[in-house]
Amino acid sequence: MRHNKIKPIVLLAALFSFAILTLSAKSIEFNGMLRDYLAYTFANSEFAVHEQALDFTLTGWGEHTRLVVNPTVYMSDDKPLTLGIREAYMDFFLENADIRIGKQAIIWGEAEGAFITDLVSPRDMRSFILADFKEIRKGVPAIKVDYYKDAFTFEGIWIPRFVPSTLPDKESMWAKKMPGQLASATVNSPASVEARLENSEVFGKISHFGSKANWALMGGYAFTNEPYISKVTPGTPPVIDQEYGRYTMGGGSLSTTVGSSVLRLEAAGYFDKPFAAVTQGPPPSVVVENHHQVQALAGLDWSLWQAQMSAQYIFGYLFDHNAKLMEQGRPVKEYSNTFTFRVQKTFISDRLTAKLFTYIETDPLNALVRPSLSWSIEDGVVLEGGVDLFVGDEDGTFGYYKENSLAWMAVRWYF
């Protein structure tokens, strides 16, 4: 196994954080999780992933402050040791407001397993969407202010430096290949967005928490978290350049009870969002076009036969659509219709948990089916196993990965 040397600045930052916690905090909490994960692919009959992950959190409390540091370590047999810090922020608690400064993961919206208004934090897509939801969402350096007035919360977020989503390496089993004449193209990494004031991102949200319903309205001015094709230089092979572009978003969410069930609604509009309109050629060429896009969700959560259930319908529409539009190497659809379904039930004094989560895309028909079992060996020690099945038309979001269906097992130790 190859190991990266830990940079001195990382050690200094860790020691400094620990010193502050020790000297100034009135109380210190330390918790985390160690996981060993093994995945076997059916198509290749091989163990595609064997990874160990260490995720721990240090929390220090002062009289009106809190410090949170969440380092992560990922290890595997065929990849270098990866060190990271998912979150590292300070909270300041005022009479009617809270201020959070530092690297933080920010969660918006009511969707489960989908990102509609939840666009503040970029995503780690190196394992598609199979990673734990906490691990998919990346932290961003931000200043977030929450002001409280009666049942209302006013939230403002400023992100001075843009952080994009992390996409799979070109050799990864989760990498998307360009279609047609661009399949053999050399794809250049997108240029970093300069850390300048005019390149910062801003978001705002108004939330209301009521006895019968909770609702929120939000908006933002941001960059696309994933790059788009900005230029194609003909040649053998062609050369593809990428970049990130600006757009404005606005949306809202609502959750309320309907009898014993919970109804969740969410919608967002993305205005003047840039897309690549690609002509395959010969020679291939691209024009960047701005389009409005809408996504909406309706979800229902309920209990039946002592099982927890959830169903969602996600609708998408792209204005002024044309057949040349592409996103992440795949054609963009004018309409999209996706359903999700989840059922979860516990047995044997809540020590055994059975779960099924399914995505179904209707045009073309394809799906991701994820049954799993988890067994609590003792307090804080969990053994898990499951299957991730990609089925259906290969032109679909999930059917594209039908050769990547896998079985997996993991053991987690929480401390």
C-alpha positions in Angstrom: 0.0 0.0 0.0 1.3 3.5 -0.8 1.0 6.1 1.8 1.0 9.9 1.4 3.1 11.8 3.8 1.1 13.9 6.1 1.9 17.5 5.5 3.3 19.5 8.5 0.5 22.1 8.2 -2.1 19.4 8.7 -0.4 18.2 11.8 0.0 21.7 13.1 -3.7 22.5 12.4 -4.8 19.3 14.2 -2.6 20.1 17.2 -3.7 23.7 17.3 -7.4 22.6 17.2 -6.8 20.1 20.0 -5.0 22.7 22.1 -7.9 25.1 21.8 -10.3 22.4 22.7 -8.3 21.4 25.8 -7.6 24.9 27.1 -10.7 26.8 26.4 -13.7 24.5 26.1 -15.7 23.7 29.2 -16.4 20.2 27.9 -15.0 18.0 25.2 -16.7 15.2 23.2 -15.0 12.7 21.1 -16.8 10.2 18.9 -16.5 8.5 15.5 -16.8 5.4 13.4 -14.4 2.8 11.9 -15.7 0.9 8.9 -14.4 -1.9 6.8 -16.2 -2.2 3.5 -15.9 -5.0 0.8 -17.7 -5.0 -2.5 -17.9 -7.8 -5.1 -19.0 -7.1 -8.7 -21.1 -9.7 -10.5 -20.0 -8.9 -14.0 -16.3 -9.1 -13.4 -16.4 -11.7 -10.6 -13.9 -9.7 -8.5 -13.7 -7.7 -5.4 -13.8 -4.2 -6.8 -13.5 -2.3 -3.5 -12.0 -3.1 -0.2 -11.8 0.0 1.9 -11.3 1.1 5.5 -12.7 4.4 6.7 -12.1 6.3 9.9 -14.4 9.1 10.6 -14.2 10.9 14.0 -15.4 14.2 15.4 -14.0 16.4 18.2 -16.5 18.8 19.7 -15.6 21.5 22.3 -18.1 23.6 24.1 -17.6 27.0 25.6 -20.1 29.2 27.4 -21.4 30.8 24.1 -19.3 28.9 21.5 -18.7 25.5 20.0 -15.8 24.1 18.0 -16.3 21.1 15.7 -13.5 19.3 13.8 -14.4 16.2 11.7 -11.3 14.6 10.1 -11.6 11.5 7.8 -9.1 8.8 6.7 -9.7 6.4 3.8 -7.5 3.4 3.2 -7.5 0.7 0.5 -5.1 -1.8 -1.0 -4.8 -0.2 -4.4 -5.1 3.5 -3.6 -3.0 6.0 -1.5 -4.0 6.9 2.0 -6.5 9.7 1.8 -6.7 12.3 4.6 -9.3 14.9 4.7 -11.4 17.2 7.0 -15.1 17.1 6.1 -16.0 19.9 8.6 -14.0 22.3 10.8 -16.1 25.2 12.1 -16.8 27.5 15.0 -20.3 28.3 16.3 -21.1 31.6 18.2 -24.4 31.6 20.0 -26.0 35.0 20.4 -29.4 36.0 21.9 -31.4 35.8 18.7 -28.9 34.5 16.2 -26.2 31.8 15.6 -23.1 32.4 13.5 -21.1 29.5 12.0 -17.7 30.1 10.5 -15.5 27.5 8.8 -15.8 24.4 6.6 -19.3 23.0 6.9 -21.8 20.7 5.2 -25.1 22.4 4.7 -28.4 20.5 4.3 -31.5 22.0 2.6 -34.8 20.6 1.5 -37.1 17.7 2.1 -35.9 15.2 -0.5 -34.5 11.8 0.4 -31.8 10.6 -1.9 -32.2 13.5 -4.3 -30.8 17.1 -4.6 -33.4 19.7 -5.6 -32.9 22.7 -3.3 -30.1 21.0 -1.5 -27.4 22.6 -3.6 -25.3 24.6 -1.2 -22.8 21.8 -0.4 -21.3 20.0 -3.5 -21.2 16.2 -3.8 -18.6 13.5 -3.6 -19.6 11.3 -6.6 -16.6 9.1 -6.8 -18.8 6.1 -5.9 -21.8 7.4 -7.8 -24.6 7.7 -5.2 -23.7 4.5 -3.2 -21.8 6.1 -0.4 -23.4 7.1 2.9 -25.4 10.3 2.5 -23.2 12.0 5.0 -20.1 11.2 2.9 -21.7 12.3 -0.4 -22.1 15.8 0.9 -18.9 17.8 1.0 -18.1 20.6 3.4 -17.6 24.2 2.0 -15.7 27.1 3.6 -18.6 29.5 4.5 -20.0 32.0 6.9 -23.6 31.1 7.9 -25.9 33.3 10.0 -29.2 32.1 11.4 -31.5 34.8 12.9 -34.5 33.7 14.9 -37.8 35.7 15.1 -40.8 34.0 16.7 -41.5 30.9 14.5 -39.3 32.2 11.6 -35.6 31.6 10.9 -33.7 33.8 8.4 -30.6 32.1 7.1 -27.8 33.7 5.1 -24.8 31.9 3.6 -21.7 33.4 2.0 -19.2 31.0 0.4 -16.1 33.1 -0.5 -14.3 30.3 -2.4 -16.1 27.9 -4.8 -15.7 24.2 -4.1 -16.9 21.8 -6.9 -18.2 18.3 -6.7 -15.7 15.5 -6.8 -16.2 13.2 -9.8 -14.8 9.7 -10.5 -11.4 9.3 -12.0 -11.4 8.4 -15.7 -10.3 4.9 -14.8 -13.0 4.4 -12.2 -15.9 2.0 -12.8 -18.2 4.9 -12.1 -16.7 7.3 -14.8 -19.0 8.3 -17.6 -17.6 8.0 -21.1 -18.3 10.6 -23.8 -20.6 9.4 -26.7 -19.9 9.1 -30.4 -16.8 10.7 -31.8 -15.9 12.1 -28.4 -15.5 8.7 -26.8 -11.7 8.8 -27.6 -11.3 12.5 -26.7 -8.7 13.8 -24.3 -10.7 15.5 -21.5 -8.9 18.3 -19.7 -9.7 19.0 -16.1 -11.7 22.2 -15.6 -9.8 25.3 -14.6 -10.2 26.3 -10.9 -12.5 29.2 -10.2 -10.3 32.1 -8.9 -10.8 33.0 -5.3 -12.1 36.5 -5.9 -15.0 38.4 -4.3 -17.0 38.4 -7.5 -16.7 34.6 -7.7 -18.1 33.9 -4.3 -21.5 32.2 -3.8 -24.5 33.5 -1.8 -27.6 31.7 -0.5 -30.6 32.8 1.6 -33.5 31.0 3.2 -36.6 31.9 5.2 -38.1 29.0 7.2 -41.3 28.8 9.3 -41.9 26.1 11.9 -45.5 25.7 12.7 -47.7 23.4 14.7 -49.4 22.0 11.5 -46.7 22.6 8.8 -43.1 23.6 8.2 -42.2 25.5 5.1 -39.2 27.3 3.6 -38.3 29.6 0.7 -34.7 29.8 -0.5 -32.6 31.2 -3.3 -29.0 31.5 -4.3 -26.4 32.7 -6.9 -23.9 29.9 -7.4 -21.7 28.0 -9.8 -22.6 24.6 -11.4 -21.1 22.0 -9.0 -20.2 19.8 -12.0 -18.4 21.2 -15.1 -19.8 21.3 -18.6 -18.0 21.1 -22.0 -17.0 24.6 -23.0 -14.8 23.9 -26.0 -13.9 21.0 -28.4 -10.7 21.2 -30.4 -10.8 18.9 -33.4 -7.9 16.4 -33.8 -6.9 12.8 -33.4 -8.0 12.5 -30.7 -10.2 15.6 -30.1 -9.5 17.7 -27.0 -12.3 18.7 -24.6 -12.1 21.7 -22.3 -14.5 22.2 -19.4 -15.5 25.0 -17.1 -17.9 25.9 -14.3 -20.7 28.5 -15.0 -22.9 30.8 -13.0 -26.7 30.4 -12.5 -29.4 31.6 -10.2 -31.7 29.2 -8.3 -34.9 29.7 -6.3 -37.3 27.2 -4.6 -39.2 26.1 -1.6 -40.3 23.2 0.5 -43.2 22.1 2.7 -43.8 19.3 5.1 -47.1 18.6 6.9 -49.0 15.8 8.4 -51.9 14.1 6.6 -53.6 11.9 9.2 -50.7 9.7 10.5 -48.6 10.3 7.4 -46.1 13.0 6.5 -46.5 14.8 3.2 -43.3 16.4 1.8 -43.2 18.9 -1.2 -40.2 20.5 -2.8 -39.5 22.5 -6.0 -36.7 24.5 -7.5 -36.0 26.5 -10.6 -32.5 26.9 -12.0 -32.3 30.1 -14.2 -29.9 30.6 -17.1 -28.1 27.4 -16.2 -25.3 26.7 -18.7 -25.4 23.5 -20.8 -23.2 22.2 -23.6 -24.9 21.8 -27.0 -22.6 19.3 -28.7 -22.4 18.5 -32.4 -20.7 15.2 -33.0 -19.4 16.3 -36.4 -17.2 15.6 -38.1 -15.6 17.7 -36.8 -17.2 17.8 -33.3 -18.0 21.2 -31.9 -19.8 22.7 -28.9 -21.9 25.8 -28.2 -22.7 26.8 -24.6 -26.4 27.6 -24.1 -28.2 28.9 -21.1 -31.6 27.3 -20.2 -34.1 27.4 -17.4 -34.7 24.1 -15.6 -37.4 23.0 -13.1 -37.4 20.1 -10.6 -40.2 19.2 -8.2 -40.8 16.4 -5.7 -43.8 15.0 -3.8 -43.2 12.5 -1.1 -45.2 10.6 1.5 -43.9 8.9 4.6 -46.1 6.4 6.6 -46.1 3.3 8.8 -47.7 0.0 7.9 -47.4 -3.4 9.6 -44.8 -1.8 12.0 -42.6 -0.9 9.0 -41.5 2.6 8.0 -42.3 3.4 4.4 -41.6 6.3 2.0 -42.5 7.0 -1.6 -41.4 10.0 -3.8 -42.1 11.3 -7.2 -39.5 13.6 -8.8 -40.3 15.5 -11.9 -37.9 17.5 -14.1 -38.3 19.8 -17.1 -35.8 21.7 -19.3 -37.0 24.7 -21.2 -36.2 25.2 -24.9 -34.8 21.7 -25.1 -32.9 20.4 -28.1 -31.3 17.1 -28.8 -27.7 18.4 -28.7 -27.7 19.3 -25.0 -25.4 17.2 -22.8 -24.5 17.1 -19.1 -21.6 15.1 -17.7 -21.2 13.3 -21.0 -24.8 12.2 -21.3 -27.8 13.6 -23.2 -30.1 15.9 -21.3 -33.8 15.0 -21.3 -36.5 17.5 -21.8 -38.7 15.6 -19.2 -37.6 13.3 -16.5 -39.7 11.2 -14.2 -38.2 9.3 -11.3 -39.8 7.4 -8.4 -38.2 6.3 -5.2 -39.5 3.8 -2.6 -38.2 2.9 0.8 -39.3 0.3 3.3 -37.6 -0.4 6.6 -38.4 -2.7 9.5 -36.7 -3.9 12.6 -36.8 -7.3 14.2 -35.4 -9.1 17.2 -35.7 -6.3 19.7 -34.5 -3.8 17.0 -31.2 -5.6 16.6 -31.9 -6.7 13.0 -32.9 -4.0 10.4 -34.1 -4.9 6.9 -34.2 -2.1 4.4 -35.1 -1.7 0.7 -34.4 1.6 -1.2 -35.2 1.8 -4.9 -34.9 4.4 -7.6 -37.0 3.9 -10.7 -36.6 6.1 -13.8 -39.4 5.7 -16.4 -38.0 7.1 -19.7 -36.2 4.9 -20.5 -37.2 2.3 -17.9 -34.2 1.6 -15.6 -33.7 1.3 -11.8 -31.3 1.0 -8.9 -32.5 -1.6 -6.3 -30.7 -1.6 -2.9 -31.9 -4.3 -0.4 -29.8 -4.5 2.8 -29.6 -6.1 6.2 -27.8 -4.8 9.3 -27.3 -6.7 12.6 -26.3 -5.0 15.8 -23.8 -7.4 17.4 -23.6 -5.2 20.5 -23.9 -1.6 21.4 -22.0 0.4 18.7 -20.9 -2.6 16.6 -22.9 -3.3 13.4 -22.5 -5.9 10.7 -24.1 -5.0 7.3 -24.7 -6.6 4.0 -26.6 -5.8 0.8 -26.9 -5.8 -3.0 -26.8 -2.8 -5.4 -28.6 -3.8 -8.6 -28.5 -1.6 -11.7 -31.1 -2.8 -14.2 -32.9 -1.6 -17.3 -32.0 0.5 -20.4 -28.4 1.5 -20.6 -29.4 5.0 -21.8 -30.9 5.6 -18.3 -29.3 7.1 -15.3 -29.0 3.8 -13.5 -29.1 1.3 -16.4 -25.9 2.9 -17.7 -24.1 1.1 -14.8 -25.8 -2.3 -15.3 -22.3 -3.9 -15.4 -21.5 -2.5 -12.0 -24.1 -4.4 -10.0 -22.5 -5.6 -6.8 -22.9 -7.3 -3.5 -21.3 -5.8 -0.4 -20.6 -6.2 3.3 -19.4 -3.9 6.0 -18.7 -3.9 9.7 -18.9 -0.6 11.6 -17.5 0.2 15.1 -18.9 3.4 16.6 -17.1 5.0 19.5 
